[in-house]
Amino acid sequence: MNKTFCRNLAKKKVMSNDGMLIGTIKNIIVDLGTGQVVDLIVKPDDTFNTDGFRMDGDKMFVPFEAVKDIKDYIVVDRYLLRKSA
Amino acid sequence: MKTQITELFGLSVYTDKAVFVGNVDDIVLDVDGKKIDALAVGNLNPEIGELKGYKGMQIPFRIIKSVGDIVLIRHIAGVFKGSKKE
């Protein structure tokens, strides 16, 4: 099982599995009733086109479903990325 | 109820027998299971039992009953002795 401390994630970069830099992680949305991790809040990189994504001001929501792995980068699946939770 | 995870940092953890355990230092995520695995609690109450010099403990998410202004967890006899001196 792949476990990680939250404070480890601070300022980690989010990258899609086709190698595109998406942005930097800002926060995580959790459902405290069920313990499920719902979304990542990501500050999009200047080079990333956010059209069609769920946005709140300048922050972007990435469903945690899309997260493939977390090591040095947070790798998300580019197909699941657009899905709204 | 959806919450930003940073709001949990620093919350006080109590058992349902009203024993103070400590403060939330960090949260452990299970990346594969996509859920919260445990709370890492520091600033432990030295009176809850044998701490053996540990600075913190991980509280598994399944014993957490509720999270609001404080975190309420199930009281497990044998782990948390209660704050009364015996």
Backbone of each chain as nested JSON, in Angstrom:
{
  "chains": [
    {"id": "A", "residues": [
      {"number": 1, "name": "MET", "atoms": {"N": [0.831, -1.194, 0.0], "CA": [0.0, 0.0, 0.0], "C": [0.868, 1.248, 0.0]}},
      {"number": 2, "name": "ASN", "atoms": {"N": [0.474, 2.182, -0.796], "CA": [1.256, 3.387, -0.995], "C": [0.699, 4.509, -0.118]}},
      {"number": 3, "name": "LYS", "atoms": {"N": [1.446, 4.821, 0.939], "CA": [0.967, 5.849, 1.856], "C": [1.886, 7.053, 1.828]}},
      {"number": 4, "name": "THR", "atoms": {"N": [1.29, 8.217, 2.087], "CA": [2.117, 9.416, 2.09], "C": [1.595, 10.416, 3.125]}},
      {"number": 5, "name": "PHE", "atoms": {"N": [2.514, 11.142, 3.72], "CA": [2.132, 12.215, 4.631], "C": [1.73, 13.443, 3.826]}},
      {"number": 6, "name": "CYS", "atoms": {"N": [0.701, 14.131, 4.31], "CA": [0.224, 15.321, 3.622], "C": [1.279, 16.413, 3.508]}},
      {"number": 7, "name": "ARG", "atoms": {"N": [2.039, 16.576, 4.573], "CA": [3.008, 17.677, 4.56], "C": [4.116, 17.416, 3.543]}},
      {"number": 8, "name": "ASN", "atoms": {"N": [4.267, 16.127, 3.16], "CA": [5.181, 15.771, 2.076], "C": [4.737, 16.323, 0.74]}},
      {"number": 9, "name": "LEU", "atoms": {"N": [3.429, 16.509, 0.613], "CA": [2.868, 16.869, -0.684], "C": [2.979, 18.357, -0.964]}},
      {"number": 10, "name": "ALA", "atoms": {"N": [3.209, 19.146, 0.077], "CA": [3.222, 20.595, -0.093], "C": [4.199, 20.993, -1.19]}},
      {"number": 11, "name": "LYS", "atoms": {"N": [3.727, 21.803, -2.098], "CA": [4.513, 22.391, -3.189], "C": [4.982, 21.364, -4.207]}},
      {"number": 12, "name": "LYS", "atoms": {"N": [4.411, 20.162, -4.176], "CA": [4.759, 19.179, -5.208], "C": [4.123, 19.579, -6.532]}},
      {"number": 13, "name": "LYS", "atoms": {"N": [4.807, 19.212, -7.634], "CA": [4.293, 19.518, -8.966], "C": [3.347, 18.41, -9.434]}},
      {"number": 14, "name": "VAL", "atoms": {"N": [2.329, 18.831, -10.15], "CA": [1.363, 17.874, -10.691], "C": [1.631, 17.731, -12.181]}},
      {"number": 15, "name": "MET", "atoms": {"N": [1.764, 16.493, -12.633], "CA": [2.104, 16.231, -14.025], "C": [1.153, 15.176, -14.575]}},
      {"number": 16, "name": "SER", "atoms": {"N": [0.766, 15.313, -15.832], "CA": [-0.109, 14.293, -16.42], "C": [0.747, 13.15, -16.954]}},
      {"number": 17, "name": "ASN", "atoms": {"N": [0.121, 12.003, -17.216], "CA": [0.913, 10.838, -17.618], "C": [1.415, 10.939, -19.055]}},
      {"number": 18, "name": "ASP", "atoms": {"N": [1.037, 12.019, -19.781], "CA": [1.697, 12.245, -21.069], "C": [2.779, 13.313, -20.954]}},
      {"number": 19, "name": "GLY", "atoms": {"N": [3.195, 13.613, -19.736], "CA": [4.379, 14.437, -19.527], "C": [4.125, 15.929, -19.487]}},
      {"number": 20, "name": "MET", "atoms": {"N": [2.85, 16.331, -19.431], "CA": [2.546, 17.748, -19.405], "C": [2.546, 18.245, -17.962]}},
      {"number": 21, "name": "LEU", "atoms": {"N": [3.197, 19.391, -17.74], "CA": [3.172, 19.99, -16.409], "C": [1.842, 20.692, -16.214]}},
      {"number": 22, "name": "ILE", "atoms": {"N": [1.129, 20.357, -15.152], "CA": [-0.181, 20.948, -14.927], "C": [-0.091, 22.094, -13.931]}},
      {"number": 23, "name": "GLY", "atoms": {"N": [0.613, 21.907, -12.843], "CA": [0.725, 22.991, -11.881], "C": [1.297, 22.506, -10.566]}},
      {"number": 24, "name": "THR", "atoms": {"N": [1.025, 23.274, -9.516], "CA": [1.548, 22.981, -8.194], "C": [0.379, 22.734, -7.252]}},
      {"number": 25, "name": "ILE", "atoms": {"N": [0.532, 21.744, -6.384], "CA": [-0.572, 21.414, -5.482], "C": [-0.714, 22.491, -4.404]}},
      {"number": 26, "name": "LYS", "atoms": {"N": [-1.954, 22.849, -4.115], "CA": [-2.226, 23.855, -3.094], "C": [-2.895, 23.241, -1.879]}},
      {"number": 27, "name": "ASN", "atoms": {"N": [-3.861, 22.369, -2.112], "CA": [-4.606, 21.793, -0.996], "C": [-5.299, 20.519, -1.461]}},
      {"number": 28, "name": "ILE", "atoms": {"N": [-5.899, 19.84, -0.509], "CA": [-6.589, 18.583, -0.79], "C": [-7.972, 18.674, -0.16]}},
      {"number": 29, "name": "ILE", "atoms": {"N": [-8.988, 18.24, -0.901], "CA": [-10.353, 18.212, -0.363], "C": [-10.667, 16.776, 0.054]}},
      {"number": 30, "name": "VAL", "atoms": {"N": [-11.087, 16.601, 1.308], "CA": [-11.428, 15.274, 1.799], "C": [-12.873, 15.269, 2.289]}},
      {"number": 31, "name": "ASP", "atoms": {"N": [-13.485, 14.088, 2.256], "CA": [-14.801, 13.891, 2.839], "C": [-14.592, 13.222, 4.191]}},
      {"number": 32, "name": "LEU", "atoms": {"N": [-14.838, 13.985, 5.269], "CA": [-14.509, 13.462, 6.601], "C": [-15.514, 12.41, 7.062]}},
      {"number": 33, "name": "GLY", "atoms": {"N": [-16.678, 12.367, 6.44], "CA": [-17.643, 11.34, 6.793], "C": [-17.171, 9.959, 6.381]}},
      {"number": 34, "name": "THR", "atoms": {"N": [-16.668, 9.85, 5.167], "CA": [-16.261, 8.548, 4.642], "C": [-14.754, 8.351, 4.645]}},
      {"number": 35, "name": "GLY", "atoms": {"N": [-13.994, 9.429, 4.805], "CA": [-12.549, 9.32, 4.732], "C": [-12.003, 9.355, 3.322]}},
      {"number": 36, "name": "GLN", "atoms": {"N": [-12.884, 9.509, 2.334], "CA": [-12.427, 9.536, 0.949], "C": [-11.706, 10.854, 0.643]}},
      {"number": 37, "name": "VAL", "atoms": {"N": [-10.645, 10.745, -0.161], "CA": [-10.0, 11.932, -0.689], "C": [-10.716, 12.289, -1.988]}},
      {"number": 38, "name": "VAL", "atoms": {"N": [-11.271, 13.502, -2.076], "CA": [-12.143, 13.844, -3.194], "C": [-11.373, 14.531, -4.314]}},
      {"number": 39, "name": "ASP", "atoms": {"N": [-10.74, 15.657, -4.004], "CA": [-10.096, 16.464, -5.032], "C": [-8.731, 16.958, -4.562]}},
      {"number": 40, "name": "LEU", "atoms": {"N": [-7.897, 17.277, -5.558], "CA": [-6.701, 18.072, -5.298], "C": [-7.006, 19.487, -5.774]}},
      {"number": 41, "name": "ILE", "atoms": {"N": [-6.552, 20.481, -5.03], "CA": [-6.637, 21.857, -5.518], "C": [-5.256, 22.212, -6.059]}},
      {"number": 42, "name": "VAL", "atoms": {"N": [-5.234, 22.581, -7.329], "CA": [-3.968, 22.799, -8.02], "C": [-3.927, 24.228, -8.528]}},
      {"number": 43, "name": "LYS", "atoms": {"N": [-2.767, 24.859, -8.348], "CA": [-2.557, 26.168, -8.97], "C": [-1.968, 25.884, -10.351]}},
      {"number": 44, "name": "PRO", "atoms": {"N": [-2.723, 26.163, -11.436], "CA": [-2.249, 25.776, -12.757], "C": [-0.998, 26.536, -13.173]}},
      {"number": 45, "name": "ASP", "atoms": {"N": [-0.134, 25.842, -13.888], "CA": [1.067, 26.459, -14.44], "C": [0.662, 27.442, -15.546]}},
      {"number": 46, "name": "ASP", "atoms": {"N": [1.488, 28.479, -15.764], "CA": [1.172, 29.486, -16.786], "C": [1.025, 28.868, -18.17]}},
      {"number": 47, "name": "THR", "atoms": {"N": [1.756, 27.779, -18.427], "CA": [1.748, 27.179, -19.76], "C": [0.573, 26.225, -19.951]}},
      {"number": 48, "name": "PHE", "atoms": {"N": [-0.232, 26.027, -18.904], "CA": [-1.282, 25.015, -18.997], "C": [-2.623, 25.663, -19.338]}},
      {"number": 49, "name": "ASN", "atoms": {"N": [-3.288, 25.112, -20.363], "CA": [-4.59, 25.626, -20.792], "C": [-5.688, 24.976, -19.945]}},
      {"number": 50, "name": "THR", "atoms": {"N": [-6.371, 25.806, -19.157], "CA": [-7.326, 25.251, -18.198], "C": [-8.749, 25.17, -18.766]}},
      {"number": 51, "name": "ASP", "atoms": {"N": [-8.937, 25.427, -20.066], "CA": [-10.295, 25.387, -20.647], "C": [-10.926, 24.013, -20.413]}},
      {"number": 52, "name": "GLY", "atoms": {"N": [-12.156, 24.03, -19.953], "CA": [-12.892, 22.773, -19.784], "C": [-12.661, 22.093, -18.455]}},
      {"number": 53, "name": "PHE", "atoms": {"N": [-11.867, 22.703, -17.58], "CA": [-11.627, 22.111, -16.269], "C": [-12.48, 22.819, -15.221]}},
      {"number": 54, "name": "ARG", "atoms": {"N": [-12.711, 22.103, -14.129], "CA": [-13.431, 22.727, -13.028], "C": [-12.503, 23.725, -12.356]}},
      {"number": 55, "name": "MET", "atoms": {"N": [-12.941, 24.98, -12.303], "CA": [-12.089, 26.024, -11.744], "C": [-12.833, 26.751, -10.63]}},
      {"number": 56, "name": "ASP", "atoms": {"N": [-12.06, 27.302, -9.689], "CA": [-12.617, 28.213, -8.699], "C": [-11.645, 29.371, -8.618]}},
      {"number": 57, "name": "GLY", "atoms": {"N": [-11.979, 30.455, -9.293], "CA": [-11.03, 31.555, -9.408], "C": [-9.82, 31.101, -10.198]}},
      {"number": 58, "name": "ASP", "atoms": {"N": [-8.618, 31.206, -9.61], "CA": [-7.42, 30.764, -10.323], "C": [-6.985, 29.37, -9.877]}},
      {"number": 59, "name": "LYS", "atoms": {"N": [-7.818, 28.7, -9.086], "CA": [-7.475, 27.343, -8.644], "C": [-8.239, 26.313, -9.473]}},
      {"number": 60, "name": "MET", "atoms": {"N": [-7.615, 25.172, -9.666], "CA": [-8.205, 24.14, -10.497], "C": [-8.424, 22.891, -9.639]}},
      {"number": 61, "name": "PHE", "atoms": {"N": [-9.563, 22.223, -9.861], "CA": [-9.846, 20.993, -9.121], "C": [-9.461, 19.782, -9.963]}},
      {"number": 62, "name": "VAL", "atoms": {"N": [-8.702, 18.887, -9.379], "CA": [-8.338, 17.647, -10.054], "C": [-8.916, 16.495, -9.236]}},
      {"number": 63, "name": "PRO", "atoms": {"N": [-9.805, 15.675, -9.815], "CA": [-10.36, 14.559, -9.035], "C": [-9.256, 13.599, -8.595]}},
      {"number": 64, "name": "PHE", "atoms": {"N": [-9.314, 13.168, -7.333], "CA": [-8.242, 12.298, -6.821], "C": [-8.244, 10.952, -7.535]}},
      {"number": 65, "name": "GLU", "atoms": {"N": [-9.407, 10.602, -8.106], "CA": [-9.528, 9.402, -8.957], "C": [-8.453, 9.344, -10.038]}},
      {"number": 66, "name": "ALA", "atoms": {"N": [-8.084, 10.541, -10.535], "CA": [-7.152, 10.605, -11.654], "C": [-5.707, 10.385, -11.22]}},
      {"number": 67, "name": "VAL", "atoms": {"N": [-5.439, 10.419, -9.911], "CA": [-4.058, 10.317, -9.447], "C": [-3.543, 8.894, -9.625]}},
      {"number": 68, "name": "LYS", "atoms": {"N": [-2.459, 8.761, -10.374], "CA": [-1.881, 7.445, -10.626], "C": [-0.853, 7.097, -9.553]}},
      {"number": 69, "name": "ASP", "atoms": {"N": [0.005, 8.051, -9.241], "CA": [1.055, 7.772, -8.263], "C": [1.602, 9.074, -7.708]}},
      {"number": 70, "name": "ILE", "atoms": {"N": [2.163, 8.976, -6.516], "CA": [2.789, 10.143, -5.896], "C": [4.183, 9.746, -5.456]}},
      {"number": 71, "name": "LYS", "atoms": {"N": [5.193, 10.297, -6.13], "CA": [6.576, 10.1, -5.682], "C": [7.2, 11.49, -5.629]}},
      {"number": 72, "name": "ASP", "atoms": {"N": [8.083, 11.793, -6.575], "CA": [8.634, 13.141, -6.625], "C": [7.641, 14.107, -7.26]}},
      {"number": 73, "name": "TYR", "atoms": {"N": [6.815, 13.55, -8.159], "CA": [5.742, 14.32, -8.766], "C": [4.427, 13.63, -8.45]}},
      {"number": 74, "name": "ILE", "atoms": {"N": [3.345, 14.378, -8.605], "CA": [2.015, 13.772, -8.551], "C": [1.601, 13.528, -9.996]}},
      {"number": 75, "name": "VAL", "atoms": {"N": [1.459, 12.258, -10.368], "CA": [1.133, 11.934, -11.748], "C": [-0.362, 11.655, -11.851]}},
      {"number": 76, "name": "VAL", "atoms": {"N": [-1.04, 12.375, -12.758], "CA": [-2.473, 12.174, -12.931], "C": [-2.755, 11.689, -14.354]}},
      {"number": 77, "name": "ASP", "atoms": {"N": [-3.814, 10.925, -14.49], "CA": [-4.236, 10.401, -15.783], "C": [-4.912, 11.509, -16.57]}},
      {"number": 78, "name": "ARG", "atoms": {"N": [-4.481, 11.735, -17.802], "CA": [-5.017, 12.895, -18.53], "C": [-6.447, 12.668, -19.002]}},
      {"number": 79, "name": "TYR", "atoms": {"N": [-6.881, 11.403, -19.064], "CA": [-8.266, 11.16, -19.474], "C": [-9.231, 11.381, -18.315]}},
      {"number": 80, "name": "LEU", "atoms": {"N": [-8.799, 10.971, -17.119], "CA": [-9.67, 11.125, -15.954], "C": [-9.68, 12.556, -15.425]}},
      {"number": 81, "name": "LEU", "atoms": {"N": [-8.677, 13.317, -15.846], "CA": [-8.47, 14.673, -15.342], "C": [-9.703, 15.559, -15.489]}},
      {"number": 82, "name": "ARG", "atoms": {"N": [-10.41, 15.417, -16.625], "CA": [-11.52, 16.328, -16.917], "C": [-12.811, 15.921, -16.237]}},
      {"number": 83, "name": "LYS", "atoms": {"N": [-12.84, 14.671, -15.756], "CA": [-14.081, 14.178, -15.166], "C": [-14.445, 14.98, -13.928]}},
      {"number": 84, "name": "SER", "atoms": {"N": [-15.697, 15.383, -13.84], "CA": [-16.107, 16.083, -12.626], "C": [-16.583, 15.06, -11.61]}},
      {"number": 85, "name": "ALA", "atoms": {"N": [-16.165, 15.261, -10.373], "CA": [-16.477, 14.28, -9.333], "C": [-17.938, 14.376, -8.929]}}
    ]},
    {"id": "B", "residues": [
      {"number": 1, "name": "MET", "atoms": {"N": [-19.655, 15.761, 3.927], "CA": [-19.012, 16.996, 4.358], "C": [-17.605, 17.074, 3.785]}},
      {"number": 2, "name": "LYS", "atoms": {"N": [-17.387, 18.077, 2.955], "CA": [-16.077, 18.193, 2.32], "C": [-15.262, 19.302, 2.986]}},
      {"number": 3, "name": "THR", "atoms": {"N": [-14.019, 18.984, 3.263], "CA": [-13.158, 19.886, 4.013], "C": [-11.8, 19.958, 3.343]}},
      {"number": 4, "name": "GLN", "atoms": {"N": [-11.186, 21.142, 3.408], "CA": [-9.797, 21.235, 2.977], "C": [-8.929, 20.617, 4.068]}},
      {"number": 5, "name": "ILE", "atoms": {"N": [-7.95, 19.84, 3.632], "CA": [-7.192, 19.03, 4.582], "C": [-6.355, 19.897, 5.52]}},
      {"number": 6, "name": "THR", "atoms": {"N": [-5.993, 21.094, 5.08], "CA": [-5.171, 21.954, 5.935], "C": [-5.954, 22.437, 7.159]}},
      {"number": 7, "name": "GLU", "atoms": {"N": [-7.309, 22.371, 7.057], "CA": [-8.107, 22.803, 8.207], "C": [-7.978, 21.844, 9.391]}},
      {"number": 8, "name": "LEU", "atoms": {"N": [-7.505, 20.623, 9.123], "CA": [-7.373, 19.644, 10.203], "C": [-6.113, 19.849, 11.026]}},
      {"number": 9, "name": "PHE", "atoms": {"N": [-5.106, 20.478, 10.431], "CA": [-3.837, 20.627, 11.13], "C": [-4.033, 21.444, 12.406]}},
      {"number": 10, "name": "GLY", "atoms": {"N": [-3.512, 20.938, 13.497], "CA": [-3.551, 21.676, 14.753], "C": [-4.777, 21.397, 15.602]}},
      {"number": 11, "name": "LEU", "atoms": {"N": [-5.78, 20.663, 15.059], "CA": [-6.965, 20.38, 15.863], "C": [-6.6, 19.49, 17.054]}},
      {"number": 12, "name": "SER", "atoms": {"N": [-7.336, 19.677, 18.162], "CA": [-7.119, 18.846, 19.342], "C": [-7.863, 17.527, 19.169]}},
      {"number": 13, "name": "VAL", "atoms": {"N": [-7.222, 16.442, 19.621], "CA": [-7.828, 15.125, 19.523], "C": [-8.236, 14.673, 20.923]}},
      {"number": 14, "name": "TYR", "atoms": {"N": [-9.523, 14.332, 21.067], "CA": [-10.04, 13.823, 22.334], "C": [-10.677, 12.465, 22.087]}},
      {"number": 15, "name": "THR", "atoms": {"N": [-10.678, 11.594, 23.104], "CA": [-11.436, 10.352, 23.009], "C": [-12.857, 10.621, 23.482]}},
      {"number": 16, "name": "ASP", "atoms": {"N": [-13.767, 9.635, 23.277], "CA": [-15.147, 9.855, 23.713], "C": [-15.311, 9.681, 25.218]}},
      {"number": 17, "name": "LYS", "atoms": {"N": [-14.218, 9.427, 25.947], "CA": [-14.242, 9.531, 27.413], "C": [-13.627, 10.863, 27.849]}},
      {"number": 18, "name": "ALA", "atoms": {"N": [-13.556, 11.792, 26.889], "CA": [-13.074, 13.148, 27.157], "C": [-11.634, 13.193, 27.639]}},
      {"number": 19, "name": "VAL", "atoms": {"N": [-10.809, 12.292, 27.131], "CA": [-9.382, 12.317, 27.452], "C": [-8.648, 12.999, 26.293]}},
      {"number": 20, "name": "PHE", "atoms": {"N": [-7.846, 13.985, 26.625], "CA": [-7.054, 14.671, 25.602], "C": [-5.929, 13.759, 25.132]}},
      {"number": 21, "name": "VAL", "atoms": {"N": [-5.767, 13.632, 23.821], "CA": [-4.714, 12.778, 23.27], "C": [-3.55, 13.613, 22.737]}},
      {"number": 22, "name": "GLY", "atoms": {"N": [-3.863, 14.606, 21.912], "CA": [-2.79, 15.44, 21.361], "C": [-3.339, 16.339, 20.276]}},
      {"number": 23, "name": "ASN", "atoms": {"N": [-2.454, 16.891, 19.465], "CA": [-2.851, 17.757, 18.361], "C": [-2.486, 17.109, 17.029]}},
      {"number": 24, "name": "VAL", "atoms": {"N": [-3.309, 17.365, 16.025], "CA": [-3.054, 16.808, 14.694], "C": [-1.836, 17.51, 14.086]}},
      {"number": 25, "name": "ASP", "atoms": {"N": [-0.803, 16.729, 13.792], "CA": [0.394, 17.266, 13.158], "C": [0.358, 17.062, 11.653]}},
      {"number": 26, "name": "ASP", "atoms": {"N": [-0.166, 15.922, 11.242], "CA": [-0.112, 15.568, 9.823], "C": [-1.179, 14.521, 9.541]}},
      {"number": 27, "name": "ILE", "atoms": {"N": [-1.458, 14.331, 8.269], "CA": [-2.458, 13.339, 7.861], "C": [-1.791, 12.369, 6.899]}},
      {"number": 28, "name": "VAL", "atoms": {"N": [-2.026, 11.074, 7.118], "CA": [-1.458, 10.061, 6.236], "C": [-2.522, 9.663, 5.218]}},
      {"number": 29, "name": "LEU", "atoms": {"N": [-2.19, 9.792, 3.937], "CA": [-3.127, 9.419, 2.877], "C": [-2.741, 8.069, 2.305]}},
      {"number": 30, "name": "ASP", "atoms": {"N": [-3.75, 7.253, 2.014], "CA": [-3.559, 6.01, 1.291], "C": [-3.823, 6.326, -0.178]}},
      {"number": 31, "name": "VAL", "atoms": {"N": [-2.738, 6.412, -0.956], "CA": [-2.851, 6.894, -2.334], "C": [-3.601, 5.875, -3.204]}},
      {"number": 32, "name": "ASP", "atoms": {"N": [-3.335, 4.593, -2.999], "CA": [-4.003, 3.57, -3.817], "C": [-5.484, 3.445, -3.451]}},
      {"number": 33, "name": "GLY", "atoms": {"N": [-5.757, 3.502, -2.139], "CA": [-7.141, 3.378, -1.69], "C": [-7.912, 4.676, -1.795]}},
      {"number": 34, "name": "LYS", "atoms": {"N": [-7.21, 5.77, -2.086], "CA": [-7.799, 7.102, -2.246], "C": [-8.576, 7.53, -1.005]}},
      {"number": 35, "name": "LYS", "atoms": {"N": [-8.032, 7.202, 0.164], "CA": [-8.711, 7.647, 1.372], "C": [-7.702, 8.037, 2.452]}},
      {"number": 36, "name": "ILE", "atoms": {"N": [-8.242, 8.615, 3.524], "CA": [-7.385, 8.986, 4.651], "C": [-7.019, 7.721, 5.398]}},
      {"number": 37, "name": "ASP", "atoms": {"N": [-5.741, 7.515, 5.648], "CA": [-5.315, 6.307, 6.354], "C": [-5.261, 6.551, 7.862]}},
      {"number": 38, "name": "ALA", "atoms": {"N": [-4.666, 7.663, 8.257], "CA": [-4.493, 7.916, 9.685], "C": [-4.218, 9.396, 9.92]}},
      {"number": 39, "name": "LEU", "atoms": {"N": [-4.383, 9.8, 11.181], "CA": [-3.94, 11.121, 11.593], "C": [-2.654, 10.945, 12.392]}},
      {"number": 40, "name": "ALA", "atoms": {"N": [-1.662, 11.736, 12.073], "CA": [-0.447, 11.724, 12.88], "C": [-0.613, 12.778, 13.969]}},
      {"number": 41, "name": "VAL", "atoms": {"N": [-0.582, 12.329, 15.212], "CA": [-0.866, 13.205, 16.34], "C": [0.412, 13.432, 17.145]}},
      {"number": 42, "name": "GLY", "atoms": {"N": [0.691, 14.685, 17.402], "CA": [1.845, 15.04, 18.209], "C": [1.404, 15.773, 19.458]}},
      {"number": 43, "name": "ASN", "atoms": {"N": [2.34, 16.342, 20.18], "CA": [2.05, 17.064, 21.427], "C": [1.218, 16.183, 22.355]}},
      {"number": 44, "name": "LEU", "atoms": {"N": [1.653, 14.913, 22.503], "CA": [0.838, 13.916, 23.191], "C": [0.669, 14.235, 24.666]}},
      {"number": 45, "name": "ASN", "atoms": {"N": [-0.516, 13.897, 25.16], "CA": [-0.789, 14.005, 26.589], "C": [0.005, 12.928, 27.317]}},
      {"number": 46, "name": "PRO", "atoms": {"N": [0.941, 13.295, 28.182], "CA": [1.804, 12.287, 28.818], "C": [1.054, 11.369, 29.775]}},
      {"number": 47, "name": "GLU", "atoms": {"N": [-0.191, 11.693, 30.084], "CA": [-0.919, 10.896, 31.072], "C": [-1.781, 9.808, 30.456]}},
      {"number": 48, "name": "ILE", "atoms": {"N": [-1.78, 9.663, 29.133], "CA": [-2.678, 8.655, 28.553], "C": [-2.099, 7.251, 28.63]}},
      {"number": 49, "name": "GLY", "atoms": {"N": [-0.866, 7.107, 29.019], "CA": [-0.356, 5.747, 29.163], "C": [1.1, 5.667, 28.789]}},
      {"number": 50, "name": "GLU", "atoms": {"N": [1.534, 4.457, 28.482], "CA": [2.926, 4.202, 28.157], "C": [3.275, 4.844, 26.827]}},
      {"number": 51, "name": "LEU", "atoms": {"N": [4.055, 5.894, 26.837], "CA": [4.443, 6.512, 25.576], "C": [5.839, 6.092, 25.162]}},
      {"number": 52, "name": "LYS", "atoms": {"N": [6.618, 5.61, 26.097], "CA": [7.964, 5.076, 25.835], "C": [8.826, 6.033, 25.015]}},
      {"number": 53, "name": "GLY", "atoms": {"N": [8.659, 7.309, 25.283], "CA": [9.505, 8.283, 24.606], "C": [9.078, 8.638, 23.204]}},
      {"number": 54, "name": "TYR", "atoms": {"N": [7.94, 8.056, 22.727], "CA": [7.474, 8.431, 21.389], "C": [7.005, 9.869, 21.402]}},
      {"number": 55, "name": "LYS", "atoms": {"N": [7.268, 10.562, 20.274], "CA": [6.859, 11.959, 20.166], "C": [5.473, 12.085, 19.555]}},
      {"number": 56, "name": "GLY", "atoms": {"N": [5.025, 11.032, 18.872], "CA": [3.721, 11.108, 18.226], "C": [3.128, 9.737, 18.051]}},
      {"number": 57, "name": "MET", "atoms": {"N": [1.882, 9.708, 17.638], "CA": [1.27, 8.423, 17.342], "C": [0.331, 8.593, 16.154]}},
      {"number": 58, "name": "GLN", "atoms": {"N": [0.089, 7.493, 15.44], "CA": [-0.851, 7.548, 14.326], "C": [-2.188, 6.997, 14.781]}},
      {"number": 59, "name": "ILE", "atoms": {"N": [-3.215, 7.796, 14.589], "CA": [-4.568, 7.383, 14.934], "C": [-5.234, 6.89, 13.653]}},
      {"number": 60, "name": "PRO", "atoms": {"N": [-5.532, 5.587, 13.535], "CA": [-6.163, 5.098, 12.303], "C": [-7.521, 5.746, 12.078]}},
      {"number": 61, "name": "PHE", "atoms": {"N": [-7.862, 6.006, 10.823], "CA": [-9.081, 6.755, 10.531], "C": [-10.327, 6.028, 11.024]}},
      {"number": 62, "name": "ARG", "atoms": {"N": [-10.265, 4.685, 11.099], "CA": [-11.484, 3.947, 11.454], "C": [-11.912, 4.163, 12.897]}},
      {"number": 63, "name": "ILE", "atoms": {"N": [-11.021, 4.622, 13.782], "CA": [-11.472, 4.873, 15.148], "C": [-11.889, 6.331, 15.353]}},
      {"number": 64, "name": "ILE", "atoms": {"N": [-11.869, 7.124, 14.27], "CA": [-12.317, 8.506, 14.395], "C": [-13.835, 8.539, 14.299]}},
      {"number": 65, "name": "LYS", "atoms": {"N": [-14.466, 9.14, 15.288], "CA": [-15.923, 9.197, 15.295], "C": [-16.424, 10.448, 14.612]}},
      {"number": 66, "name": "SER", "atoms": {"N": [-15.766, 11.56, 14.837], "CA": [-16.294, 12.807, 14.325], "C": [-15.188, 13.863, 14.282]}},
      {"number": 67, "name": "VAL", "atoms": {"N": [-15.319, 14.772, 13.342], "CA": [-14.376, 15.879, 13.238], "C": [-15.165, 17.167, 13.138]}},
      {"number": 68, "name": "GLY", "atoms": {"N": [-14.886, 18.09, 14.034], "CA": [-15.531, 19.398, 14.0], "C": [-14.524, 20.416, 14.481]}},
      {"number": 69, "name": "ASP", "atoms": {"N": [-14.85, 21.062, 15.594], "CA": [-13.876, 21.971, 16.195], "C": [-12.746, 21.186, 16.85]}},
      {"number": 70, "name": "ILE", "atoms": {"N": [-13.053, 19.928, 17.24], "CA": [-12.031, 19.006, 17.729], "C": [-12.198, 17.698, 16.969]}},
      {"number": 71, "name": "VAL", "atoms": {"N": [-11.248, 16.797, 17.166], "CA": [-11.366, 15.457, 16.592], "C": [-11.739, 14.51, 17.727]}},
      {"number": 72, "name": "LEU", "atoms": {"N": [-12.834, 13.757, 17.523], "CA": [-13.304, 12.827, 18.545], "C": [-13.0, 11.407, 18.078]}},
      {"number": 73, "name": "ILE", "atoms": {"N": [-12.301, 10.632, 18.924], "CA": [-11.981, 9.256, 18.548], "C": [-12.545, 8.302, 19.582]}},
      {"number": 74, "name": "ARG", "atoms": {"N": [-12.627, 7.023, 19.205], "CA": [-13.132, 6.021, 20.125], "C": [-12.13, 5.804, 21.243]}},
      {"number": 75, "name": "HIS", "atoms": {"N": [-12.63, 5.671, 22.461], "CA": [-11.759, 5.413, 23.606], "C": [-11.429, 3.925, 23.635]}},
      {"number": 76, "name": "ILE", "atoms": {"N": [-10.181, 3.597, 23.566], "CA": [-9.794, 2.191, 23.598], "C": [-9.09, 1.934, 24.919]}},
      {"number": 77, "name": "ALA", "atoms": {"N": [-9.764, 1.193, 25.793], "CA": [-9.18, 0.877, 27.091], "C": [-7.914, 0.072, 26.847]}},
      {"number": 78, "name": "GLY", "atoms": {"N": [-6.878, 0.355, 27.603], "CA": [-5.618, -0.345, 27.381], "C": [-4.649, 0.498, 26.581]}},
      {"number": 79, "name": "VAL", "atoms": {"N": [-5.19, 1.324, 25.682], "CA": [-4.322, 2.259, 24.969], "C": [-4.37, 3.608, 25.677]}},
      {"number": 80, "name": "PHE", "atoms": {"N": [-5.613, 4.069, 25.897], "CA": [-5.771, 5.327, 26.606], "C": [-6.239, 5.006, 28.016]}},
      {"number": 81, "name": "LYS", "atoms": {"N": [-5.434, 5.347, 28.979], "CA": [-5.727, 4.945, 30.355], "C": [-6.69, 5.876, 31.06]}},
      {"number": 82, "name": "GLY", "atoms": {"N": [-6.937, 7.037, 30.452], "CA": [-7.75, 8.04, 31.17], "C": [-6.821, 8.957, 31.922]}},
      {"number": 83, "name": "SER", "atoms": {"N": [-7.303, 10.166, 32.188], "CA": [-6.389, 11.137, 32.747], "C": [-6.309, 11.059, 34.279]}},
      {"number": 84, "name": "LYS", "atoms": {"N": [-7.139, 10.19, 34.884], "CA": [-7.08, 10.086, 36.346], "C": [-5.819, 9.333, 36.785]}},
      {"number": 85, "name": "LYS", "atoms": {"N": [-5.211, 9.816, 37.803], "CA": [-4.033, 9.133, 38.353], "C": [-4.497, 7.878, 39.09]}},
      {"number": 86, "name": "GLU", "atoms": {"N": [-3.787, 6.79, 38.887], "CA": [-4.232, 5.547, 39.55], "C": [-3.36, 5.257, 40.768]}}
    ]}
  ]
}
